[in-house]
Amino acid sequence: MVLLKLFWSFVQIGLFSIGGGYAALPLIQQQVVDIHGWLTMTEFADVITIAEMTPGSISINSATFVGTKIAGMPGAVIATIGCVLPSFVIVLTLAFCYYKYKNLTVVQGALSCLRPAVVSLIANAGLAILLLAVFGGKTFSGQVNPVAIGIILVCLFCLRKWKLSPIQIIAGSGAAGVVIYYLMGIA
């Protein structure tokens, strides 16, 4: 039964993840944390961090990690297939339609209207992770984590000033976090 739930949850994520992996984050959070309770919000943030660092799509990597945690190797395979299947069918269909009708004004208008919606989905996911990092929860209440704020500001500065790659930012912030929390005696 859990394999069927995993498959169906990730079919829904794959089906409604318009805009790529980052746009899928609120859907993954809703299915995995809010509806099924398979992960806590902290575990979800850890999965997203690991999924971001590993090659491949965030949603597919997340499906594999969540599937493994819930049902081992069969869960990983089922969740990953569930995540990929809708996208595969949709992309094949859209590619056919796009190349056939790409010069129509209606098609260009529809694509223009989807862009702001995708930006809002990405911003929502980013805000949820920001709140978790800085306040330790889903809201602005709670204790502020000054170390997290410092790491965020340094990362933003490095991104803007030196245009570092995401890999460099992730590796640097991870190393800084290990050193800072080790020196502070927080484990």
C-alpha positions in Angstrom: 0.0 0.0 0.0 2.8 2.4 0.8 4.4 1.8 -2.6 1.1 2.8 -4.2 0.9 5.9 -2.1 4.5 6.8 -3.0 3.8 6.3 -6.7 0.6 8.3 -6.7 2.1 11.1 -4.6 5.1 11.5 -7.0 2.8 11.1 -10.1 0.9 14.2 -8.8 4.2 16.0 -8.2 5.4 15.1 -11.7 2.1 16.0 -13.2 1.8 19.5 -11.6 5.4 20.6 -11.4 5.2 23.2 -14.1 8.4 25.2 -14.3 11.0 22.7 -13.3 12.5 21.3 -10.1 12.3 24.5 -8.0 8.7 24.9 -8.8 8.1 21.4 -7.6 9.4 22.2 -4.1 6.0 23.3 -2.7 4.3 20.3 -4.2 6.9 17.9 -2.7 6.6 19.6 0.6 2.9 19.3 0.6 2.9 15.6 -0.3 5.8 14.5 1.8 5.6 16.7 4.9 2.1 18.0 5.2 -0.2 15.3 3.8 1.7 12.0 4.5 4.1 13.1 7.2 6.9 10.9 5.7 9.5 13.6 6.6 9.7 16.5 9.1 10.3 20.0 7.7 14.0 19.7 8.8 14.4 16.3 7.0 12.7 17.9 4.0 15.2 20.7 3.9 18.0 18.2 4.2 16.6 16.2 1.3 16.3 19.3 -0.8 19.9 20.3 0.1 21.2 16.8 -0.9 19.0 16.7 -4.0 20.4 20.1 -5.1 24.0 18.9 -4.6 23.6 15.7 -6.5 23.4 15.5 -10.3 19.9 15.5 -11.8 16.6 17.2 -11.2 15.6 18.2 -7.7 12.2 16.5 -8.0 13.6 13.2 -9.3 16.4 13.2 -6.7 13.9 14.0 -4.0 11.6 11.2 -5.2 14.5 8.8 -5.0 15.6 9.9 -1.5 12.1 9.9 -0.1 11.3 6.6 -1.7 14.4 5.1 -0.2 13.5 6.4 3.3 10.0 5.1 3.1 10.3 1.7 1.4 13.9 1.1 0.6 15.1 0.3 -3.0 11.6 -0.6 -4.3 10.3 2.7 -2.9 13.1 4.6 -4.6 12.3 3.0 -8.0 8.5 3.4 -7.7 8.7 7.1 -6.5 11.2 7.9 -9.2 9.1 6.3 -11.9 6.0 8.1 -10.6 7.8 11.4 -10.7 9.2 10.9 -14.3 6.2 9.3 -16.0 3.9 12.3 -16.2 6.7 14.6 -17.4 7.7 12.1 -20.0 4.2 11.9 -21.5 3.6 15.6 -21.2 6.9 16.6 -22.8 6.4 14.3 -25.7 2.9 15.7 -26.3 4.0 19.4 -25.8 7.0 19.0 -28.1 4.7 17.7 -30.8 2.2 20.5 -30.3 4.8 23.2 -29.9 6.6 22.5 -33.1 3.3 22.2 -34.9 1.8 25.5 -33.5 4.7 27.5 -32.2 4.0 30.6 -34.4 0.5 31.1 -33.1 0.0 34.2 -31.0 -2.2 32.3 -28.5 0.7 29.9 -27.8 3.1 32.7 -27.2 0.6 34.5 -25.0 0.0 31.4 -22.9 3.7 30.9 -22.3 4.1 34.6 -21.3 1.4 34.2 -18.7 2.9 31.1 -17.2 6.2 32.8 -16.3 5.0 34.9 -13.4 3.2 31.9 -11.9 6.4 29.8 -12.0 8.4 32.7 -10.4 5.8 32.8 -7.5 6.1 29.0 -6.9 9.9 29.2 -6.8 9.8 32.2 -4.4 7.3 30.4 -2.1 9.7 27.4 -1.9 12.7 29.6 -1.3 10.8 31.5 1.4 9.8 28.2 3.2 13.5 27.1 3.3 14.6 30.6 4.3 12.2 30.6 7.2 13.4 27.2 8.3 17.0 28.2 8.2 16.6 31.5 9.9 13.7 30.9 12.3 13.6 27.1 12.6 10.0 26.8 11.3 7.4 27.7 8.7 6.7 31.1 10.2 8.5 34.3 11.3 8.1 33.3 14.9 10.8 31.6 16.9 14.4 32.3 17.7 16.5 33.9 15.0 19.6 31.9 13.9 22.4 34.5 13.5 24.8 31.9 12.0 22.3 31.1 9.3 21.8 34.8 8.5 25.6 35.3 8.3 26.0 32.4 6.0 23.1 33.5 3.8 24.6 37.1 3.5 28.1 35.8 2.7 26.7 33.5 0.1 24.6 36.2 -1.5 27.6 38.5 -1.5 29.8 35.9 -3.1 27.2 35.1 -5.7 26.8 38.8 -6.7 30.4 39.9 -6.5 32.3 36.9 -7.9 29.5 34.9 -9.7 30.6 31.7 -8.0 29.0 28.5 -9.1 26.2 26.8 -7.0 28.6 24.0 -6.3 31.2 26.4 -4.8 28.5 28.1 -2.8 27.1 24.8 -1.4 30.6 23.4 -0.6 31.7 26.6 1.0 28.6 27.1 3.1 28.7 23.5 4.2 32.3 23.7 5.2 31.7 27.0 7.0 28.7 25.5 8.8 30.7 22.5 10.0 33.5 24.8 11.2 31.3 27.4 12.9 29.0 24.8 14.6 32.0 22.7 15.7 33.7 25.8 17.2 30.4 26.8 18.9 30.0 23.3 20.3 26.7 22.8 18.6 26.1 19.3 17.2 
